[in-house]
Amino acid sequence: MRIPVPVAIGVVFVWTSGYVLGALAVGVVPPYLLTAVRLTLGAVLMGAIALVTRARWPRGRLLLHVCVAGVLTQAVQFAGVYGGLQAGVPAAVTALVMALNPVLTAVLVTGLLGERVGRRQLVGLALGVLSVIAVLGERVVEVGLDAGSLLTLIGLFGFAVGGIYQQRFCVGVDVRAASTVQMAVSAPIVGVLALFEGGTVQDWTGAGLIALWLVLINALFGTAVYFEAVRRGGARRASSLFSVVPAMTAIAAWPVLGEVPSLGAVFGLVVGAAACALGTADIRPVPRRDRVATVHPG
């Protein structure tokens, strides 16, 4: 199955806004404190939605798998990403590193889940790499592997492995319940990190508005839409959507952060769009006896 266009647009929009707002947020509020608040409020709100709509809650071994996937995709990813932003990694560079998710996911999922990579997917992955290099390749070379870059790479690892783990062990889980559980188990982990970070809130109004957006759009809508993308198309198809995010982030940073997009950003946007189209093409999995059919949430 292909990822529906509205779901694909939602993933790109949410992650683009997250990087831009993340760059603004670290200037007015400690990043781990903001992330812990975001995950806590997100868990409360999504939990209320799950209860009202009578979502099916995971139990037993499935609950454990949902928690593991949540720690990887929520705590590890955001601890790395926001830690990197605090260390000085620009939002667009962060988007570039995270856009390598399709490449890492494709390598891992081929060996772990037995999926074959076709020619269209290979071309899509190549174009994805080309798009992120075209957007911010020179800046990555300048930044190098400093502490911020390493933290961002940790975030990438958590996101890619978490998506694969979710595809393999969390089939059939209700999106609303799973999102609640994943944010709930991740909030205390990031909260512990917040206890050891320095800095104070410098702009309560700005921090409140950013937190509101991150909770309602990124934490609630973003978590659900990415989960839906993985459920509909698998980890590799979902991760291919991130090829276009760096260019979108660079363009969005123009009015918000005052950064004028380069010709490379425009070129990267076009190439990234082609990468998404090819990367989300039908992928035929290798038959497995232990593969379980995905159940739509209800």
Phi, psi and chi 1 to 4 in degrees:
 res  aa     phi    psi   chi1   chi2   chi3   chi4
   1 MET       -  147.8  -66.8  179.1   61.4      -
   2 ARG   -89.3  156.8  -68.1  175.6  178.6  -88.8
   3 ILE   -77.9  126.9  -61.7  173.8      -      -
   4 PRO   -57.9  145.4  -24.1   33.9      -      -
   5 VAL   -57.0  -45.8  172.6      -      -      -
   6 PRO   -59.1  -36.8  -24.9   35.9      -      -
   7 VAL   -66.8  -43.2  174.8      -      -      -
   8 ALA   -62.2  -44.5      -      -      -      -
   9 ILE   -63.1  -39.6  -67.0  175.6      -      -
  10 GLY   -61.9  -42.4      -      -      -      -
  11 VAL   -62.0  -47.9  170.8      -      -      -
  12 VAL   -63.1  -44.3  174.0      -      -      -
  13 PHE   -62.7  -46.7  170.2   75.8      -      -
  14 VAL   -63.5  -45.1  167.3      -      -      -
  15 TRP   -72.3  -33.4 -100.9 -100.4      -      -
  16 THR   -63.5  -47.5  -63.2      -      -      -
  17 SER   -64.0  -34.1   67.6      -      -      -
  18 GLY   -63.9  -41.1      -      -      -      -
  19 TYR   -68.7  -42.7  -66.5  130.6      -      -
  20 VAL   -66.1  -47.3  174.3      -      -      -
  21 LEU   -68.1  -30.7  -72.0  178.4      -      -
  22 GLY   -62.1  -40.1      -      -      -      -
  23 ALA   -64.0  -36.6      -      -      -      -
  24 LEU   -72.1  -38.5  -67.2  174.6      -      -
  25 ALA   -64.9  -42.6      -      -      -      -
  26 VAL   -66.1  -12.1  -65.4      -      -      -
  27 GLY   -85.9  -14.3      -      -      -      -
  28 VAL  -124.1  -13.6  -62.2      -      -      -
  29 VAL  -151.1  142.3   60.4      -      -      -
  30 PRO   -56.2  131.7  -27.2   36.1      -      -
  31 PRO   -63.3  -40.7   22.9  -34.3      -      -
  32 TYR   -73.0  -31.6  -65.3  143.7      -      -
  33 LEU   -63.6  -45.9  173.4   61.1      -      -
  34 LEU   -61.5  -42.9  178.1   64.6      -      -
  35 THR   -66.1  -40.4  -54.4      -      -      -
  36 ALA   -63.4  -42.1      -      -      -      -
  37 VAL   -64.1  -43.9  171.6      -      -      -
  38 ARG   -57.9  -47.9  162.3 -167.4  165.8  172.9
  39 LEU   -68.0  -37.8  -67.8  173.9      -      -
  40 THR   -65.1  -51.2  -60.0      -      -      -
  41 LEU   -64.5  -37.4  -66.1  179.2      -      -
  42 GLY   -62.3  -41.6      -      -      -      -
  43 ALA   -64.8  -39.6      -      -      -      -
  44 VAL   -65.2  -48.1  171.5      -      -      -
  45 LEU   -67.4  -45.6  -67.1  176.5      -      -
  46 MET   -66.5  -35.0 -177.0   62.4   80.4      -
  47 GLY   -63.2  -39.3      -      -      -      -
  48 ALA   -63.9  -41.7      -      -      -      -
  49 ILE   -62.6  -43.0  -66.0  173.6      -      -
  50 ALA   -63.0  -39.5      -      -      -      -
  51 LEU   -69.7  -44.2  -70.3  173.8      -      -
  52 VAL   -64.3  -39.5  170.6      -      -      -
  53 THR   -89.8    5.3   56.8      -      -      -
  54 ARG    56.9   52.9  -62.4 -178.0  179.0 -179.7
  55 ALA   -68.9  154.9      -      -      -      -
  56 ARG   -85.6  122.6  -61.2 -170.4  -52.7  -88.8
  57 TRP   -90.3  137.2  -65.7   90.6      -      -
  58 PRO   -68.4  146.8   26.5  -34.4      -      -
  59 ARG  -135.6  163.2  -62.3  180.0  179.6 -179.7
  60 GLY    59.2 -133.1      -      -      -      -
  61 ARG   -65.3  -34.9 -177.4  172.9  -63.7 -179.1
  62 LEU   -62.6  -38.9  179.2   58.7      -      -
  63 LEU   -61.2  -41.8  175.4   60.0      -      -
  64 LEU   -62.4  -43.2  176.7   60.6      -      -
  65 HIS   -63.6  -40.4  -72.5  -43.6      -      -
  66 VAL   -62.4  -39.7  169.3      -      -      -
  67 CYS   -64.6  -44.5  -69.4      -      -      -
  68 VAL   -61.6  -46.8  172.1      -      -      -
  69 ALA   -61.3  -37.6      -      -      -      -
  70 GLY   -66.6  -42.2      -      -      -      -
  71 VAL   -61.2  -40.1  169.4      -      -      -
  72 LEU   -70.0  -50.0  -70.6  169.6      -      -
  73 THR   -80.4  -20.1   58.1      -      -      -
  74 GLN  -106.7  -64.4  -62.5  -77.1  -13.4      -
  75 ALA   -68.0  -53.2      -      -      -      -
  76 VAL   -65.7  -45.5  175.5      -      -      -
  77 GLN   -59.8  -52.4  178.3 -165.2  177.8      -
  78 PHE   -75.7  -30.3  -69.8  116.1      -      -
  79 ALA   -62.4  -40.6      -      -      -      -
  80 GLY   -70.9  -47.2      -      -      -      -
  81 VAL   -65.1  -51.1  167.2      -      -      -
  82 TYR   -73.1  -29.4  -76.0   96.4      -      -
  83 GLY   -65.3  -39.7      -      -      -      -
  84 GLY   -65.8  -40.5      -      -      -      -
  85 LEU   -62.9  -39.7  -72.6  171.6      -      -
  86 GLN   -65.1  -32.7 -176.1 -172.9   40.5      -
  87 ALA   -80.0    0.1      -      -      -      -
  88 GLY   107.2    5.8      -      -      -      -
  89 VAL   -73.4  123.0  179.3      -      -      -
  90 PRO   -62.3  155.1  -21.6   33.4      -      -
  91 ALA   -59.2  -41.6      -      -      -      -
  92 ALA   -68.8  -34.8      -      -      -      -
  93 VAL   -67.4  -39.3  173.0      -      -      -
  94 THR   -60.2  -44.5  -58.9      -      -      -
  95 ALA   -61.1  -37.9      -      -      -      -
  96 LEU   -61.9  -48.7  168.7   64.7      -      -
  97 VAL   -62.3  -44.8  174.7      -      -      -
  98 MET   -68.3  -24.1  -62.3  -56.8  -69.9      -
  99 ALA   -72.0  -12.4      -      -      -      -
 100 LEU   -75.3   -1.4  -64.4  176.9      -      -
 101 ASN   -52.4  -41.9 -173.0   26.6      -      -
 102 PRO   -59.5  -39.6  -24.1   33.7      -      -
 103 VAL   -66.4  -49.4  179.0      -      -      -
 104 LEU   -64.0  -42.2  178.5   58.6      -      -
 105 THR   -63.6  -42.4  -60.2      -      -      -
 106 ALA   -62.1  -41.6      -      -      -      -
 107 VAL   -64.6  -44.9  172.4      -      -      -
 108 LEU   -72.2  -42.3  -65.5  175.8      -      -
 109 VAL   -71.3  -27.7   83.4      -      -      -
 110 THR   -63.9  -41.3  -60.0      -      -      -
 111 GLY   -82.3  -36.5      -      -      -      -
 112 LEU   -85.2  -36.6  -64.1  178.0      -      -
 113 LEU  -109.2   -3.3  -60.4 -174.8      -      -
 114 GLY    71.9   24.0      -      -      -      -
 115 GLU   -85.3  138.0  -67.5 -174.0   -4.1      -
 116 ARG   -86.1  142.3  -64.7 -168.9 -179.2   96.7
 117 VAL   -99.9  116.3 -179.0      -      -      -
 118 GLY   -83.6  177.8      -      -      -      -
 119 ARG   -63.5  -41.2  -70.4 -176.6  179.1 -179.2
 120 ARG   -63.2  -39.6  -64.9 -179.6   64.8  179.9
 121 GLN   -67.5  -38.6  -75.0   73.3   45.5      -
 122 LEU   -63.3  -42.8  -71.9  174.9      -      -
 123 VAL   -64.5  -40.9  173.7      -      -      -
 124 GLY   -61.8  -41.8      -      -      -      -
 125 LEU   -65.0  -41.4  -67.2  175.0      -      -
 126 ALA   -63.0  -43.1      -      -      -      -
 127 LEU   -65.8  -34.1  -71.5  177.4      -      -
 128 GLY   -62.3  -44.3      -      -      -      -
 129 VAL   -63.4  -43.1  174.5      -      -      -
 130 LEU   -61.6  -39.2  176.8   60.2      -      -
 131 SER   -66.2  -43.0   69.4      -      -      -
 132 VAL   -71.9  -32.3  -63.3      -      -      -
 133 ILE   -68.0  -40.3  -68.7  176.4      -      -
 134 ALA   -63.8  -33.9      -      -      -      -
 135 VAL   -74.9  -53.0  176.0      -      -      -
 136 LEU  -139.3   24.4  -65.9  167.2      -      -
 137 GLY   -56.9  -44.4      -      -      -      -
 138 GLU   -65.1  -36.2  -66.5 -178.7   -3.0      -
 139 ARG   -69.1  -35.5  -63.9 -177.3   67.2  174.8
 140 VAL   -65.0  -38.9  170.2      -      -      -
 141 VAL   -63.1  -39.6  172.3      -      -      -
 142 GLU   -67.8  -40.3  -67.0  177.4   -1.3      -
 143 VAL   -68.5  -44.4  170.9      -      -      -
 144 GLY    71.5 -171.2      -      -      -      -
 145 LEU   -94.1   64.1  -71.0  177.7      -      -
 146 ASP   -83.1 -174.3   58.7   -8.9      -      -
 147 ALA   -60.0  -41.8      -      -      -      -
 148 GLY   -63.6  -41.7      -      -      -      -
 149 SER   -64.7  -40.4  -62.0      -      -      -
 150 LEU   -64.1  -40.3  -70.1  174.8      -      -
 151 LEU   -63.2  -39.6  -76.6  170.4      -      -
 152 THR   -65.5  -37.9  -53.7      -      -      -
 153 LEU   -65.5  -34.7  -71.0  174.5      -      -
 154 ILE   -63.3  -41.4  -69.1  174.6      -      -
 155 GLY   -61.4  -40.3      -      -      -      -
 156 LEU   -62.1  -44.2  168.6   62.8      -      -
 157 PHE   -61.1  -45.7  176.4   82.3      -      -
 158 GLY   -62.5  -40.3      -      -      -      -
 159 PHE   -67.2  -46.1 -166.6   24.0      -      -
 160 ALA   -67.4  -49.0      -      -      -      -
 161 VAL   -66.4  -38.1  175.1      -      -      -
 162 GLY   -63.7  -39.6      -      -      -      -
 163 GLY   -64.4  -41.7      -      -      -      -
 164 ILE   -67.0  -43.5  -64.4  171.3      -      -
 165 TYR   -61.4  -39.8 -169.8   95.5      -      -
 166 GLN   -65.5  -40.8 -173.5  159.6  -82.9      -
 167 GLN   -65.3  -37.8  178.5 -175.8  -12.8      -
 168 ARG   -79.6  -38.6  178.7   63.9 -179.5   86.6
 169 PHE  -116.2   -6.2  -64.2  105.5      -      -
 170 CYS  -117.6   25.6  -59.6      -      -      -
 171 VAL   -65.7  140.9  -70.7      -      -      -
 172 GLY    84.9   -1.4      -      -      -      -
 173 VAL   -81.6  146.9   68.3      -      -      -
 174 ASP   -72.1  130.3 -169.6  -71.4      -      -
 175 VAL   -60.3  -43.7  174.8      -      -      -
 176 ARG   -65.5  -46.6  -62.8  155.9  -65.0 -176.5
 177 ALA   -67.6  -42.7      -      -      -      -
 178 ALA   -63.7  -41.8      -      -      -      -
 179 SER   -61.8  -40.8  -61.9      -      -      -
 180 THR   -62.0  -48.9  -58.8      -      -      -
 181 VAL   -62.3  -44.0  171.5      -      -      -
 182 GLN   -65.5  -40.7  -69.0  179.4  -17.1      -
 183 MET   -70.6  -35.7  -73.6 -174.1  -76.4      -
 184 ALA   -66.2  -40.1      -      -      -      -
 185 VAL   -78.8  -22.5  -61.4      -      -      -
 186 SER   -84.6  -30.4  -61.7      -      -      -
 187 ALA   -57.6  -46.9      -      -      -      -
 188 PRO   -63.7  -33.2  -21.2   33.8      -      -
 189 ILE   -65.1  -47.4  -63.8  175.2      -      -
 190 VAL   -68.8  -32.1 -178.0      -      -      -
 191 GLY   -61.4  -37.2      -      -      -      -
 192 VAL   -63.6  -41.7  171.0      -      -      -
 193 LEU   -61.6  -35.8  -64.2  177.1      -      -
 194 ALA   -64.4  -27.6      -      -      -      -
 195 LEU   -66.5  -23.7  -64.3  176.2      -      -
 196 PHE  -106.4    1.5  -62.0   95.5      -      -
 197 GLU   -93.7  149.8   67.6  178.2  -17.6      -
 198 GLY   -91.1  178.7      -      -      -      -
 199 GLY    95.3  159.5      -      -      -      -
 200 THR  -132.0  169.0   58.0      -      -      -
 201 VAL   -73.3  121.3  178.6      -      -      -
 202 GLN   -97.5  -21.5  -60.1  178.9   14.3      -
 203 ASP  -142.8   97.9 -178.7   -2.0      -      -
 204 TRP   -66.9  -37.0  -74.6   97.3      -      -
 205 THR   -66.2  -49.5  -59.4      -      -      -
 206 GLY   -62.4  -42.7      -      -      -      -
 207 ALA   -63.5  -39.3      -      -      -      -
 208 GLY   -65.2  -42.1      -      -      -      -
 209 LEU   -66.2  -42.2  -68.0  175.2      -      -
 210 ILE   -65.1  -42.8  -67.9  175.2      -      -
 211 ALA   -62.1  -39.4      -      -      -      -
 212 LEU   -61.9  -44.6 -177.9   62.8      -      -
 213 TRP   -64.1  -45.3  177.9  -83.8      -      -
 214 LEU   -64.3  -33.0  -67.4  178.0      -      -
 215 VAL   -74.7  -51.6  169.4      -      -      -
 216 LEU   -73.7  -42.4  -64.4  178.9      -      -
 217 ILE   -92.9  -56.3  -56.3  -60.3      -      -
 218 ASN   -75.3  -49.2  -70.3   80.7      -      -
 219 ALA   -72.4  -47.1      -      -      -      -
 220 LEU   -83.4  -65.9  -64.3 -175.7      -      -
 221 PHE   -64.5  -43.8  177.3   72.7      -      -
 222 GLY   -64.0  -44.9      -      -      -      -
 223 THR   -61.8  -45.0  -61.2      -      -      -
 224 ALA   -66.4  -41.0      -      -      -      -
 225 VAL   -71.6  -35.5   77.0      -      -      -
 226 TYR   -70.9  -39.3  179.9   70.0      -      -
 227 PHE   -59.1  -41.3 -161.2  110.2      -      -
 228 GLU   -66.8  -37.2 -176.6   68.9    5.2      -
 229 ALA   -64.6  -42.3      -      -      -      -
 230 VAL   -65.5  -41.4  172.1      -      -      -
 231 ARG   -65.6  -39.9 -172.8 -177.7   68.1   82.7
 232 ARG   -76.8  -43.3  -69.9  -69.5 -168.6   95.0
 233 GLY  -119.5   -6.3      -      -      -      -
 234 GLY    92.3  166.5      -      -      -      -
 235 ALA   -64.8  -39.6      -      -      -      -
 236 ARG   -70.7  -43.3 -176.8  160.9   60.7 -130.8
 237 ARG   -61.7  -44.7  -75.8 -160.1 -168.2   98.9
 238 ALA   -62.5  -42.5      -      -      -      -
 239 SER   -68.6  -25.8   65.3      -      -      -
 240 SER   -65.7  -21.1   69.4      -      -      -
 241 LEU   -63.8  -23.3  -63.2  173.3      -      -
 242 PHE   -77.3   -4.7  -65.7   94.3      -      -
 243 SER   -63.1  -30.3  -63.3      -      -      -
 244 VAL   -91.2  -11.6   76.1      -      -      -
 245 VAL   -65.0  -41.8  171.3      -      -      -
 246 PRO   -58.1  -45.3  -25.6   35.5      -      -
 247 ALA   -64.3  -41.7      -      -      -      -
 248 MET   -63.2  -38.4  -68.5  -62.0  -64.6      -
 249 THR   -65.7  -43.2  -58.4      -      -      -
 250 ALA   -62.2  -39.8      -      -      -      -
 251 ILE   -70.4  -42.4  -67.9  173.8      -      -
 252 ALA   -67.0  -28.7      -      -      -      -
 253 ALA   -70.2  -14.3      -      -      -      -
 254 TRP   -61.6  -59.3 -174.5    1.8      -      -
 255 PRO   -76.5  -28.1   27.5  -34.4      -      -
 256 VAL   -85.4  -46.2  177.8      -      -      -
 257 LEU  -106.8   -3.9  -57.1  176.5      -      -
 258 GLY    78.4   18.6      -      -      -      -
 259 GLU   -97.8  118.3  -61.2  178.0   -2.0      -
 260 VAL   -76.1  126.4  179.0      -      -      -
 261 PRO   -67.3  139.6   25.0  -34.2      -      -
 262 SER   -85.2  171.9   63.8      -      -      -
 263 LEU   -62.6  -30.4  -68.6  177.2      -      -
 264 GLY   -63.3  -34.9      -      -      -      -
 265 ALA   -65.8  -42.6      -      -      -      -
 266 VAL   -64.8  -44.4  177.8      -      -      -
 267 PHE   -62.6  -41.5  174.9   74.3      -      -
 268 GLY   -63.8  -34.4      -      -      -      -
 269 LEU   -63.1  -44.2  175.9   60.2      -      -
 270 VAL   -65.4  -47.5  175.4      -      -      -
 271 VAL   -66.0  -38.5  176.2      -      -      -
 272 GLY   -64.1  -37.4      -      -      -      -
 273 ALA   -63.2  -41.0      -      -      -      -
 274 ALA   -64.9  -38.2      -      -      -      -
 275 ALA   -63.0  -40.1      -      -      -      -
 276 CYS   -63.4  -44.0  -73.1      -      -      -
 277 ALA   -61.8  -42.2      -      -      -      -
 278 LEU   -76.8  -39.0  -67.9  170.8      -      -
 279 GLY   -69.8  -22.9      -      -      -      -
 280 THR   -96.8   10.0   55.2      -      -      -
 281 ALA   -65.5  161.9      -      -      -      -
 282 ASP   -56.9  134.1  -72.5  -21.8      -      -
 283 ILE  -120.4  125.4  -60.6  172.7      -      -
 284 ARG   -94.2  114.1  -63.6 -177.5 -178.9  -82.9
 285 PRO   -74.8  152.9   29.0  -34.5      -      -
 286 VAL   -71.5  130.1  175.2      -      -      -
 287 PRO   -56.9  135.2  -23.9   34.9      -      -
 288 ARG  -133.8  136.9  -65.8  173.8   58.2  113.0
 289 ARG   -69.8  -27.6  -65.4 -178.6  178.2  179.2
 290 ASP   -96.0    8.6   57.9  -15.3      -      -
 291 ARG   -75.6  135.7 -168.9  177.4  -64.6  -82.2
 292 VAL  -109.8  136.6 -179.3      -      -      -
 293 ALA   -67.7  142.7      -      -      -      -
 294 THR   -76.0  136.0  -59.6      -      -      -
 295 VAL  -105.2  131.2  178.2      -      -      -
 296 HIS   -66.0  140.2  -69.7 -100.1      -      -
 297 PRO   -66.2  146.8   24.9  -33.1      -      -
 298 GLY  -149.6      -      -      -      -      -
